[in-house]
């Protein structure tokens, strides 16, 4: 038989081969030699040992026992325990530990009007204090807290509980009803508070891990640390439409997650695996009221911008372009959905840029437009004065427009106080285009007292078109009519959601 290129030399006993060694023992020793030679590779020298052919057992050589050493490394119990502890501290655990100290419980006391029941017709409506709770997180060491607007809406008193057990009173810096965000400031802060690290939501990946942190039980638990739930990013740029005609519930360009967001978690942070806040937990879709894996969070970049506006101006500057879009009904079945320009307000930024009705919008700010809600979502990401690139098709011609949005006309309009419960502005063509009213004249309600909102059923955004059948042309007209009707009954005609309605009430003398 042909020998291998690398052969171990036989063991000599007194200069002779030890032929008295049992055959099976020699084979066993030979196998040991072969195995260690393959692992160590040092006995064959450089470049040898690869593809070698082994000799039979009669010719195989063995090595002395002294040259084969077995090394056993034993770990101490402390080392094993350390390895187990390190394996438990996953990225999710570290992310929760990094953000949890900055998560707070928002405890709210609000006053609600209780209408008498059927058998209580002789009793007047009563007021009662109603507690509720939500979550939030600290974004500045001096005590600025970001939460949802619906968590603190109508609050008479706000108490903030920290994860370490401390409690503070809080005041509202500003609220944005459109984006469902509110900025609070803690009172009596004397030492820097833990701040949540803020990340980015613009580069989120569908399927990546996220953590929802909040306080679904608030002060009911003796342990003040927040609750952590884990899931993934289920979707991005989700648009949610309201389920009724209240106008509440428009959530645009949202992050969708299956991490459980239960009642009380609203306003808490959505955190990525690096321990950075990427969203503000805001809403769920549920038939039972509990989590069904359909949770939504506001992107953190938008939340940061709104918080900055509220801190600097007390209000959010919203961009106005001056055009309405609608679904493009001319597209063939099976093709990609698109939108077309339905109306352009005269003198608006869109009009000045050259955009005209019937044009089909391809993209806004480099992102495609498929539904009218996509257009509304794009506007939420733009500030007045920013340059906005709109690509549209005018027939067969594809054109690029540079539009510079301005502040909403309703924001810059003069406000008129009517009685002590109403704040009104005059309807103009620009405001009509901004809000989509069908009526051509009237007074828009832009401010309401809680009493007028709860007892009369009025809403911000209602358009007063007539009072006691007398047409209203300006906000000044509406205010004068209401003052003249002191001590008398009033029938107010309103436009809401494109429909006309009337409300009856009395004005105290």
C-alpha positions as CSV (number, residue, x, y, z in Angstrom):
1,X,0.0,0.0,0.0
2,X,1.2,3.5,-0.8
3,X,2.3,5.5,2.3
4,X,0.9,8.8,3.3
5,X,3.1,11.9,2.7
6,X,3.2,12.4,6.5
7,X,3.9,9.4,8.6
8,X,4.5,9.1,12.3
9,X,7.6,7.2,13.2
10,X,7.2,3.9,15.1
11,X,8.0,3.6,18.7
12,X,11.2,1.7,19.4
13,X,11.7,-0.4,22.4
14,X,15.4,-0.9,23.0
15,X,16.0,-0.1,19.4
16,X,13.4,-2.6,18.2
17,X,9.8,-2.4,17.4
18,X,7.6,-3.4,20.3
19,X,5.9,-6.4,18.7
20,X,4.6,-7.7,22.0
21,X,2.0,-4.9,22.3
22,X,-1.6,-6.2,21.8
23,X,-3.0,-5.6,18.3
24,X,-6.1,-3.8,19.4
25,X,-4.1,-1.6,21.8
26,X,-1.8,-0.6,18.9
27,X,-4.9,0.2,16.8
28,X,-6.3,2.4,19.5
29,X,-3.1,4.3,19.9
30,X,-2.9,4.8,16.2
31,X,-6.3,6.3,16.0
32,X,-5.4,8.7,18.8
33,X,-2.4,9.7,16.8
34,X,-4.4,10.2,13.6
35,X,-7.1,12.3,15.4
36,X,-4.7,14.7,17.2
37,X,-2.6,15.0,14.1
38,X,-5.6,16.2,12.1
39,X,-6.6,18.7,14.8
40,X,-3.2,20.1,15.6
41,X,-1.5,19.8,12.3
42,X,1.9,20.3,13.8
43,X,3.3,16.8,13.4
44,X,3.1,16.9,9.6
45,X,5.0,20.1,9.0
46,X,4.1,23.0,6.7
47,X,1.8,22.1,3.8
48,X,1.4,18.4,4.8
49,X,-1.4,16.4,6.2
50,X,-4.0,17.6,3.6
51,X,-5.4,14.7,1.5
52,X,-3.0,12.1,3.1
53,X,-3.7,8.4,2.8
54,X,-3.4,6.4,6.1
55,X,-1.5,3.1,6.4
56,X,-3.0,0.0,7.8
57,X,-2.8,-0.9,11.4
58,X,0.1,-3.2,11.0
59,X,2.3,-0.3,9.8
60,X,0.7,2.5,11.7
61,X,2.8,4.1,14.3
62,X,1.7,5.5,17.7
63,X,3.0,8.2,19.9
64,X,4.1,7.9,23.5
65,X,1.3,8.6,26.0
66,X,3.4,11.5,27.4
67,X,2.9,13.4,24.1
68,X,-0.9,13.4,24.2
69,X,-2.4,15.7,26.8
70,X,-6.1,16.2,27.5
71,X,-6.9,19.7,29.0
72,X,-10.3,20.1,30.8
73,X,-11.4,23.6,31.6
74,X,-14.0,23.8,34.4
75,X,-16.1,27.0,35.0
76,X,-16.8,28.1,38.5
77,X,-20.5,28.6,39.6
78,X,-19.9,32.3,39.6
79,X,-18.7,32.3,36.0
80,X,-21.7,30.2,34.9
81,X,-24.1,32.6,36.7
82,X,-22.5,35.5,35.0
83,X,-22.9,34.0,31.6
84,X,-26.6,33.3,32.3
85,X,-27.1,36.9,33.5
86,X,-25.5,38.3,30.4
87,X,-27.7,36.1,28.2
88,X,-30.8,37.5,29.9
89,X,-29.9,41.1,29.3
90,X,-31.1,41.2,25.7
91,X,-31.3,44.4,23.6
92,X,-35.0,44.7,24.6
93,X,-34.1,44.6,28.3
94,X,-31.4,47.3,27.9
95,X,-33.8,49.4,25.8
96,X,-36.5,49.3,28.5
97,X,-34.0,50.1,31.2
98,X,-32.7,53.1,29.3
99,X,-36.1,54.7,28.8
100,X,-38.2,53.6,31.7
101,X,-36.9,56.2,34.3
102,X,-38.2,59.0,32.1
103,X,-41.7,57.5,31.6
104,X,-44.4,59.1,33.8
105,X,-48.0,58.6,34.9
106,X,-50.3,61.4,34.0
107,X,-53.2,61.6,36.5
108,X,-56.0,64.0,35.4
109,X,-59.0,65.4,37.2
110,X,-61.6,66.9,34.9
111,X,-65.1,68.2,35.5
112,X,-68.0,66.9,33.5
113,X,-71.6,67.9,33.2
114,X,-74.0,65.1,34.1
115,X,-77.4,65.3,32.4
116,X,-80.4,64.2,34.6
117,X,-82.0,60.9,33.7
118,X,-85.5,60.3,32.6
119,X,-86.9,60.2,36.1
120,X,-84.9,63.3,37.1
121,X,-86.7,65.9,34.9
122,X,-87.1,68.3,37.9
123,X,-83.4,68.5,38.5
124,X,-80.9,70.6,36.7
125,X,-77.7,69.2,35.2
126,X,-75.0,68.6,37.7
127,X,-71.2,68.7,37.5
128,X,-68.9,66.1,38.9
129,X,-65.1,65.5,39.0
130,X,-64.0,62.5,36.9
131,X,-60.5,61.0,37.3
132,X,-58.6,59.6,34.3
133,X,-55.0,58.7,33.5
134,X,-52.5,58.3,30.8
135,X,-48.8,58.2,30.2
136,X,-46.0,60.5,29.1
137,X,-42.3,60.9,29.0
138,X,-39.8,63.6,30.0
139,X,-38.0,65.4,27.1
140,X,-36.1,68.1,29.1
141,X,-34.4,67.8,32.5
142,X,-36.3,70.8,33.8
143,X,-39.5,68.9,33.6
144,X,-41.1,69.2,30.1
145,X,-43.3,66.2,29.5
146,X,-44.8,65.1,26.2
147,X,-48.2,63.3,26.2
148,X,-51.4,63.0,24.2
149,X,-53.8,65.9,23.9
150,X,-56.8,63.6,24.6
151,X,-55.2,62.6,27.9
152,X,-55.3,66.1,29.4
153,X,-58.2,67.6,27.5
154,X,-60.5,69.5,29.9
155,X,-58.2,68.8,32.9
156,X,-58.7,70.9,36.0
157,X,-55.8,69.3,37.8
158,X,-52.8,67.3,36.5
159,X,-50.5,65.2,38.7
160,X,-47.4,63.5,37.4
161,X,-45.9,60.4,38.9
162,X,-42.3,59.4,38.2
163,X,-41.0,55.9,38.0
164,X,-39.0,56.5,41.2
165,X,-42.2,57.4,43.2
166,X,-41.9,61.2,43.2
167,X,-45.0,63.2,42.3
168,X,-45.4,66.7,40.8
169,X,-48.2,69.0,39.9
170,X,-48.1,70.0,36.2
171,X,-49.4,72.8,34.0
172,X,-50.3,72.7,30.3
173,X,-47.8,74.6,28.1
174,X,-49.8,74.0,24.9
175,X,-51.9,71.5,23.1
176,X,-52.4,70.4,19.4
177,X,-55.7,68.8,18.9
178,X,-55.0,67.9,15.3
179,X,-52.0,65.8,16.1
180,X,-53.2,64.7,19.5
181,X,-50.1,66.0,21.4
182,X,-49.7,68.1,24.5
183,X,-46.7,69.6,26.2
184,X,-46.7,69.8,30.0
185,X,-44.3,71.5,32.5
186,X,-43.8,70.0,36.0
187,X,-43.9,72.5,38.9
188,X,-41.3,72.5,41.7
189,X,-38.5,70.7,39.9
190,X,-35.2,71.5,41.7
191,X,-32.9,68.8,40.3
192,X,-32.5,67.5,36.7
193,X,-34.9,64.8,35.8
194,X,-34.1,61.7,33.7
195,X,-34.7,62.4,30.0
196,X,-35.8,60.0,27.3
197,X,-33.3,59.5,24.5
198,X,-35.0,60.5,21.2
199,X,-34.3,58.7,18.0
200,X,-35.7,58.8,14.5
201,X,-38.8,57.3,13.0
202,X,-38.0,58.2,9.4
203,X,-35.8,55.1,8.9
204,X,-37.9,52.5,10.7
205,X,-38.0,49.0,9.2
206,X,-41.1,47.0,9.0
207,X,-40.6,44.0,11.3
208,X,-38.0,45.5,13.6
209,X,-38.4,45.2,17.3
210,X,-40.1,48.0,19.3
211,X,-41.1,48.4,22.9
212,X,-44.2,50.2,24.2
213,X,-43.8,51.7,27.7
214,X,-46.6,53.2,29.7
215,X,-48.7,53.0,32.9
216,X,-52.0,51.2,32.1
217,X,-52.9,51.0,35.8
218,X,-51.5,54.4,36.9
219,X,-51.5,54.8,40.7
220,X,-53.5,51.6,41.3
221,X,-50.2,49.6,41.5
222,X,-47.9,49.9,44.5
223,X,-45.0,49.5,42.1
224,X,-44.5,52.8,40.3
225,X,-42.3,51.4,37.5
226,X,-43.9,51.5,34.1
227,X,-45.2,48.5,32.1
228,X,-43.3,47.2,29.1
229,X,-44.8,45.4,26.1
230,X,-42.9,44.1,23.1
231,X,-43.7,43.8,19.4
232,X,-42.6,44.8,16.0
233,X,-43.2,47.7,13.6
234,X,-46.2,46.4,11.7
235,X,-46.4,49.2,9.2
236,X,-45.5,52.8,8.6
237,X,-47.3,55.9,7.1
238,X,-50.7,54.6,8.2
239,X,-53.7,56.9,8.0
240,X,-56.7,56.3,10.3
241,X,-60.1,57.9,9.6
242,X,-62.6,58.9,12.3
243,X,-65.4,56.5,13.1
244,X,-68.0,59.3,13.6
245,X,-68.7,62.8,12.4
246,X,-66.9,64.5,15.3
247,X,-63.8,65.1,13.3
248,X,-61.8,63.5,16.2
249,X,-59.6,60.6,15.4
250,X,-57.8,61.7,12.3
251,X,-54.4,60.1,12.8
252,X,-52.1,60.6,9.8
253,X,-48.7,59.1,8.8
254,X,-48.7,56.9,11.9
255,X,-46.4,54.0,13.0
256,X,-48.4,50.8,13.4
257,X,-47.2,48.2,15.9
258,X,-48.5,45.0,17.5
259,X,-46.9,45.9,20.9
260,X,-49.8,46.0,23.3
261,X,-51.1,49.6,23.8
262,X,-53.7,49.4,26.5
263,X,-55.9,52.1,28.0
264,X,-53.6,54.2,30.2
265,X,-50.6,53.7,27.8
266,X,-51.7,56.7,25.7
267,X,-48.9,59.3,25.6
268,X,-46.1,56.8,26.5
269,X,-43.1,56.2,24.3
270,X,-42.6,53.7,21.5
271,X,-38.9,52.7,21.7
272,X,-36.6,50.9,19.3
273,X,-34.1,48.2,20.2
274,X,-31.4,50.7,20.8
275,X,-33.4,52.4,23.6
276,X,-34.4,55.5,21.6
277,X,-38.0,56.9,21.4
278,X,-39.3,56.7,17.9
279,X,-43.0,57.5,18.5
280,X,-45.7,58.6,20.9
281,X,-48.3,55.9,21.6
282,X,-51.7,57.4,20.8
283,X,-54.5,55.1,19.6
284,X,-55.6,51.5,19.1
285,X,-58.2,49.8,16.9
286,X,-60.2,47.5,19.1
287,X,-63.7,46.0,19.4
288,X,-63.3,45.2,23.1
289,X,-61.4,48.3,24.3
290,X,-58.3,46.2,24.9
291,X,-55.3,45.6,22.8
292,X,-55.8,43.6,19.6
293,X,-52.4,44.1,18.1
294,X,-53.4,47.2,16.2
295,X,-51.6,50.1,17.9
296,X,-50.5,53.4,16.5
297,X,-47.9,55.9,17.4
298,X,-47.1,59.5,16.3
299,X,-43.6,59.7,14.6
300,X,-41.2,61.3,17.0
301,X,-39.8,63.9,14.5
302,X,-43.3,65.4,14.1
303,X,-43.8,65.3,17.9
304,X,-40.5,67.1,18.5
305,X,-41.4,69.8,16.0
306,X,-44.8,70.3,17.6
307,X,-43.3,70.4,21.1
308,X,-40.9,73.1,19.9
309,X,-43.8,75.2,18.4
310,X,-45.8,74.9,21.6
311,X,-42.8,75.8,23.8
312,X,-41.9,78.9,21.7
313,X,-45.3,80.2,20.5
314,X,-47.9,78.3,22.6
315,X,-49.5,77.1,19.3
316,X,-48.6,75.0,16.3
317,X,-47.9,76.8,13.0
318,X,-49.6,74.7,10.3
319,X,-48.8,74.9,6.7
320,X,-51.5,76.1,4.2
321,X,-51.1,75.5,0.4
322,X,-54.7,76.5,-0.6
323,X,-55.8,73.5,-2.7
324,X,-58.1,70.6,-2.2
325,X,-57.5,67.1,-3.7
326,X,-59.9,64.2,-4.4
327,X,-59.5,60.7,-5.7
328,X,-58.8,60.5,-9.4
329,X,-61.8,58.7,-10.8
330,X,-60.4,58.5,-14.3
331,X,-57.9,55.8,-13.6
332,X,-58.5,52.4,-15.0
333,X,-59.3,49.4,-12.8
334,X,-56.2,47.6,-11.5
335,X,-53.9,50.6,-11.9
336,X,-52.3,52.5,-9.0
337,X,-54.6,54.9,-7.2
338,X,-53.9,58.6,-7.6
339,X,-55.4,62.0,-6.6
340,X,-56.3,65.0,-8.6
341,X,-56.6,68.7,-7.7
342,X,-60.3,69.5,-7.1
343,X,-60.0,73.2,-6.2
344,X,-57.4,75.9,-5.8
345,X,-58.1,79.0,-3.7
346,X,-57.5,82.3,-5.5
347,X,-54.4,84.0,-4.3
348,X,-53.2,80.9,-2.4
349,X,-49.6,79.6,-2.5
350,X,-50.8,76.8,-4.9
351,X,-52.4,79.4,-7.2
352,X,-49.3,81.5,-7.2
353,X,-47.2,78.5,-8.1
354,X,-49.3,77.8,-11.1
355,X,-51.2,74.7,-9.9
356,X,-54.7,74.3,-11.5
357,X,-57.8,72.2,-10.9
358,X,-57.9,68.8,-12.7
359,X,-54.1,68.3,-12.5
360,X,-53.1,64.8,-11.2
361,X,-50.6,64.8,-8.4
362,X,-47.8,62.2,-8.7
363,X,-45.7,63.1,-5.6
364,X,-45.2,65.6,-2.8
365,X,-41.8,66.1,-1.3
366,X,-40.5,63.1,-3.2
367,X,-43.2,60.7,-1.9
368,X,-46.1,59.3,-3.9
369,X,-49.6,60.4,-3.4
370,X,-52.4,57.7,-3.6
371,X,-55.2,59.1,-1.4
372,X,-56.4,62.5,-0.2
373,X,-55.3,61.5,3.3
374,X,-51.7,61.1,2.0
375,X,-51.9,64.8,1.0
376,X,-53.1,65.8,4.5
377,X,-50.3,63.7,6.0
378,X,-47.6,65.5,3.9
379,X,-48.9,68.9,5.0
380,X,-48.4,67.9,8.7
381,X,-44.7,67.4,8.0
382,X,-44.2,70.9,6.5
383,X,-43.8,74.3,8.3
384,X,-44.9,77.6,6.9
385,X,-42.2,79.0,4.7
386,X,-40.7,75.7,3.8
387,X,-40.2,74.9,0.1
388,X,-42.5,72.1,-1.0
389,X,-41.9,70.3,-4.3
390,X,-45.1,69.0,-6.0
391,X,-44.9,66.9,-9.2
392,X,-48.2,66.9,-11.2
393,X,-49.4,65.8,-14.6
394,X,-51.3,68.4,-16.7
395,X,-52.8,66.2,-19.4
396,X,-49.8,64.4,-20.9
397,X,-47.3,67.0,-19.5
398,X,-45.4,66.2,-16.3
399,X,-44.6,69.4,-14.4
400,X,-42.6,70.3,-11.2
401,X,-44.0,73.1,-9.0
402,X,-42.2,74.8,-6.1
403,X,-44.8,75.9,-3.5
404,X,-44.1,77.9,-0.4
405,X,-46.8,77.3,2.2
406,X,-48.0,80.0,4.5
407,X,-49.8,80.0,7.9
408,X,-53.4,78.9,7.9
409,X,-55.7,81.9,7.1
410,X,-57.8,81.0,10.2
411,X,-54.8,81.4,12.4
412,X,-54.0,84.9,11.3
413,X,-57.6,86.1,11.2
414,X,-58.9,88.6,13.8
415,X,-60.7,86.9,16.6
416,X,-63.9,88.3,18.0
417,X,-65.3,87.5,21.5
418,X,-69.0,86.8,21.7
419,X,-70.5,86.8,25.2
420,X,-68.2,84.8,27.5
421,X,-68.4,81.5,25.7
422,X,-67.6,82.1,22.0
423,X,-64.5,83.1,20.0
424,X,-65.3,83.8,16.4
425,X,-63.6,84.7,13.1
426,X,-65.2,85.9,9.9
427,X,-65.4,83.4,7.0
428,X,-63.3,84.5,4.0
429,X,-62.6,82.8,0.7
430,X,-59.3,81.6,2.0
431,X,-60.7,80.2,5.2
432,X,-63.5,78.6,3.2
433,X,-60.9,76.9,1.1
434,X,-58.8,76.0,4.1
435,X,-61.7,74.2,5.9
436,X,-63.9,73.1,3.0
437,X,-67.1,74.9,4.0
438,X,-69.9,74.9,1.4
439,X,-71.5,78.2,2.8
440,X,-70.0,81.4,1.4
441,X,-70.5,83.6,4.5
442,X,-70.7,83.2,8.3
443,X,-68.7,83.2,11.5
444,X,-66.4,80.3,12.4
445,X,-66.3,79.1,16.0
446,X,-62.6,78.9,16.9
447,X,-62.9,78.9,20.7
448,X,-65.5,77.6,23.1
449,X,-66.0,77.4,26.9
450,X,-66.4,73.9,28.4
451,X,-70.0,74.8,29.3
452,X,-70.9,75.8,25.8
453,X,-69.2,72.7,24.5
454,X,-70.8,70.2,26.9
455,X,-74.2,71.7,27.5
456,X,-75.0,73.1,24.1
457,X,-73.2,70.5,22.0
458,X,-71.3,73.1,20.0
459,X,-67.9,72.3,18.6
460,X,-64.8,74.2,17.5
461,X,-65.0,74.5,13.7
462,X,-68.8,74.9,13.5
463,X,-69.8,77.6,11.1
464,X,-72.6,79.9,12.3
465,X,-74.6,80.8,9.2
466,X,-77.7,82.3,10.9
467,X,-79.2,83.2,14.3
468,X,-83.0,83.3,14.7
469,X,-83.2,83.0,10.9
470,X,-81.1,86.2,10.4
471,X,-78.1,85.5,8.1
472,X,-74.7,86.0,9.7
473,X,-72.1,87.7,7.4
474,X,-69.2,88.4,9.8
475,X,-68.0,87.5,13.3
476,X,-69.0,91.0,14.4
477,X,-72.6,90.4,13.2
478,X,-72.8,87.1,15.2
479,X,-71.4,88.7,18.4
480,X,-73.8,91.7,18.1
481,X,-76.8,89.3,17.6
482,X,-76.0,87.2,20.6
483,X,-75.6,90.3,22.8
484,X,-79.0,91.6,21.7
485,X,-80.7,88.3,22.6
486,X,-79.7,88.3,26.3
487,X,-82.6,86.8,28.4
488,X,-84.2,85.3,25.3
489,X,-84.0,82.0,23.5
490,X,-81.7,81.5,20.5
491,X,-81.9,79.2,17.5
492,X,-78.5,79.0,15.9
493,X,-78.1,77.5,12.4
494,X,-74.7,75.8,11.8
495,X,-72.8,74.1,9.1
496,X,-70.9,71.0,10.3
497,X,-69.3,68.4,8.1
498,X,-71.0,69.8,5.0
499,X,-74.4,69.5,6.6
500,X,-76.7,72.1,8.0
501,X,-78.2,71.8,11.6
502,X,-79.7,73.9,14.3
503,X,-79.3,74.2,18.0
504,X,-81.7,75.9,20.5
505,X,-80.6,77.4,23.8
506,X,-81.2,80.3,26.1
507,X,-79.0,83.3,27.0
508,X,-79.1,84.6,30.6
509,X,-80.1,88.2,31.0
